[in-house]
Amino acid sequence: MPHSPWTSVLLVALLGFSLGFPPFASAVLAKDGPASDASARARLEKSLQKLAALKSLAYEATSEIIEVDLSQAAPATPIPNPGRIAVAAATAPDPATAPRTRSLRSGRVLWQRLPDSPDDEPRVRFSLTGTVQISSLPPQKPAAPAANAPAKPPAKVTDSAKKPTEETDKSSATEVPLRAAFNGQVLRIVQAPQLVVQQYKSDEGELPPFPSSHVAALLQMPFASPSELVDNWPPETRFRDLPPTKIDGVECPGVEVLTRLVSDTELQTGSRASSPTLIIRYHLDPESDLPRRISTSALQMPGSKGEPVFTTVDFTNLQPNAPISEIAKPDTGFDVAIPELYDLQEFEPDVQSQVETGDDLPEVTLTDRSGKERRLTEFRGQLVLIEFWASWSPLSRLSLPGTQQLHDEFGKKGLQVIALSIDVEDELVDARKFLDDKKFTFLSLFDGSDFAEDLGLKTLPHLILLDRAGKVLYQHTGDSPQAEKRLRRRIVEQLSPRN
């Protein structure tokens, strides 16, 4: 499943593989749209090359996000239920009526470059110390009154009513400490409200993925592998200049990168029907050329309408090649001690399920494309790779061509590849059409929604590798390059002659 480094950027932008997609103005990718600007590309690549040359970088980062609690929103219009993993309710909530939370993340970040891994992968370590200020915002509009509710008299119009502002509820504002560090082997994140330290072990020294959106937001500076971005822009990437923006009193020129995430299969067929789009806007310091602001859109799907929604991070007080000994203090260094009364929670990277290594999967009856009933037990004696996916999941659509490559490479060597759809009812038509259009040749099974729920799956795609006895050997959620490497390594090990 070959990836460009943009996949890692996506995972950060999605903040834990979110499956919600804001609207997008699809016209920007029209064939008659503006051509890519070579000077804009050169300006951004110069910035990334300077980042790649740095041995260390310290900065202060600030990012604000407004989150909506859809569980408290008033229902809007009925929608078809796309399966229990996606939506449990029969009606779509109206986001404008939901209470909102504003989170202002700020912190001091220190990056240091380490010697490359044996396979020449870049390695880094980082330290983050800061705070998250959380405050409440009212809904954008009140919920509609009940049908039998008495009418309220019109409110008196005042000057403040004419000019609405988003005032936070200061009485409910809280400040939470933010502390995280990766020492090249172990990543630890302090969760102060829960009195917990989360720990993620590294795979060959690479920065492991993690679900903390507050930490991820302040690490948007592409320090870890900027040279890989320069060498591996995805196909059909466009660059354009943006007007300068004043940041901390400095006019910073901007560059917008708009790219479609096209799979190898789509490149061969010319189809772009399922290719999502990502927009990243960089504003660069006019003297150092380093990023001072990075704005990342959520993953956008073709055909969506409206303006994209961005998450923006500002960087100030940049210190290139800062002396580590002067900056990394015991409470801000690359190791996080476990405070007294705190518990340590160890996590397996890229896994979001209730299944554990060594488990037997529950017995289940599924159907193949012809409608024939199939059971997983019939594949005992083979190495089995199962990918849970859905036609409505953009990341699933991006992942399946890579799964086909695994089938092509290892299918005749003893690997049974199964794509298990959790689509239900009318969605099955879309699922079958997608599989037919892509001409996938791995085994496709359907009716997996209840099975996925029994396994505690929350996010797609999710891949599970079963050994010849049918026990869980390996699993991961999402489609990160690190997870792909681990999966491929396990497959090669299991199919080696000594096994």
LINZIDA-V618060 format. One record per residue. BURIAL is + if it has 24 or more other ideal C-beta (glycine too) atoms within 12 Angstrom, else -. D_CENTER is the distance of its C-alpha to the mean C-alpha in whole Angstrom. Layout:
BURIAL:D_CENTER
BURIAL:D_CENTER
This chain:
+:17
+:17
+:14
+:15
+:13
+:11
+:9
+:8
+:8
+:5
+:3
+:5
+:5
+:3
+:4
+:5
+:4
+:6
+:9
+:11
+:12
+:14
-:17
+:18
-:21
+:21
-:24
+:23
+:22
-:26
-:28
-:30
-:28
-:28
-:28
-:26
-:28
-:29
-:30
+:26
+:25
-:27
+:27
+:23
+:24
+:26
+:24
+:22
-:25
+:26
+:23
+:23
-:27
+:26
-:27
+:26
+:24
+:25
+:23
+:23
+:20
+:20
+:17
+:18
+:16
+:17
+:16
+:18
-:19
+:20
-:22
-:25
+:25
+:28
-:27
-:27
-:28
-:28
-:26
-:26
-:24
+:21
+:21
-:21
+:18
+:16
-:19
-:22
-:24
-:26
-:26
-:23
+:23
-:24
+:21
-:24
+:26
+:24
+:24
+:22
+:20
+:20
+:19
+:20
+:18
+:20
+:21
+:23
+:21
+:23
+:21
+:24
+:24
+:25
-:27
-:25
-:24
-:27
-:25
-:25
+:21
+:20
+:20
+:20
+:21
+:20
+:21
+:20
+:22
+:22
+:22
+:20
+:23
+:22
+:24
+:25
+:25
+:28
+:26
-:27
-:29
-:31
-:31
-:34
-:37
-:39
-:41
-:44
-:43
-:46
-:45
-:44
-:47
-:45
-:43
-:46
-:44
-:44
-:43
-:39
-:39
-:39
-:36
-:34
-:31
-:28
-:30
-:28
-:30
-:31
-:33
-:29
-:28
-:26
-:25
+:23
+:23
+:20
+:21
+:19
+:20
+:19
+:23
+:22
-:22
+:21
+:18
+:19
+:18
+:21
+:20
+:23
-:24
-:24
-:26
-:23
+:22
+:19
+:19
+:17
+:19
+:18
+:19
+:21
+:21
+:17
+:15
+:13
+:9
+:10
+:9
+:11
+:9
+:13
+:13
+:10
+:11
+:15
+:13
+:12
+:16
+:15
+:18
+:17
+:17
+:18
+:21
+:19
+:17
+:21
-:22
-:19
+:18
+:17
-:20
+:21
+:20
+:22
+:23
+:25
+:26
+:26
-:28
-:29
+:27
-:29
+:27
-:29
-:32
-:31
-:31
+:28
+:27
+:24
+:22
+:20
+:18
+:17
+:16
+:16
+:14
+:17
+:17
+:21
+:22
+:22
-:23
-:26
-:27
-:26
-:24
+:21
+:21
+:18
+:16
+:13
+:13
+:12
+:14
+:14
+:17
+:19
+:22
+:24
+:27
-:30
-:32
+:29
+:27
+:24
+:21
+:22
+:20
+:16
+:15
+:11
+:11
+:9
+:9
+:13
+:15
+:18
-:21
+:19
-:22
-:22
-:20
+:16
+:15
+:14
+:13
+:15
+:16
+:20
+:21
+:25
+:28
+:26
+:28
+:28
-:29
-:30
-:32
+:30
-:33
-:34
+:30
+:29
-:31
-:31
-:29
+:27
+:27
+:24
+:25
+:25
-:28
-:28
-:29
-:32
-:32
-:28
-:27
-:25
-:22
-:21
+:17
+:17
+:13
+:11
+:13
+:13
+:17
-:20
+:21
-:23
-:24
-:28
-:27
-:29
+:27
-:29
-:32
+:30
-:32
+:30
-:31
+:31
-:31
-:35
-:35
-:36
-:35
+:33
-:33
+:30
-:34
-:35
+:33
-:34
-:35
+:32
+:29
+:26
+:23
+:21
+:18
+:17
+:16
+:17
+:18
+:16
+:13
+:12
+:10
+:13
+:15
+:13
+:14
+:17
+:19
+:18
+:19
+:22
+:23
+:23
+:26
-:28
-:28
+:28
+:30
-:33
-:33
+:32
+:29
+:28
+:25
+:24
+:22
+:22
+:21
+:21
+:22
+:25
-:28
-:28
+:24
+:26
-:27
+:24
+:23
+:26
-:26
+:23
+:24
-:28
-:27
+:25
-:28
+:26
-:28
+:27
+:28
+:26
+:27
+:26
+:27
+:24
+:23
-:25
+:24
+:21
-:21
-:24
+:22
+:19
+:16
+:14
+:11
+:11
+:12
+:14
+:16
+:20
+:22
+:26
+:29
-:32
-:33
+:30
-:28
+:25
+:25
+:21
+:18
+:14
+:11
+:8
+:9
+:9
+:12
+:13
+:13
+:15
+:18
+:18
+:19
+:21
-:23
+:24
+:25
-:27
-:29
+:29
+:31
-:33
-:37
-:37
-:35
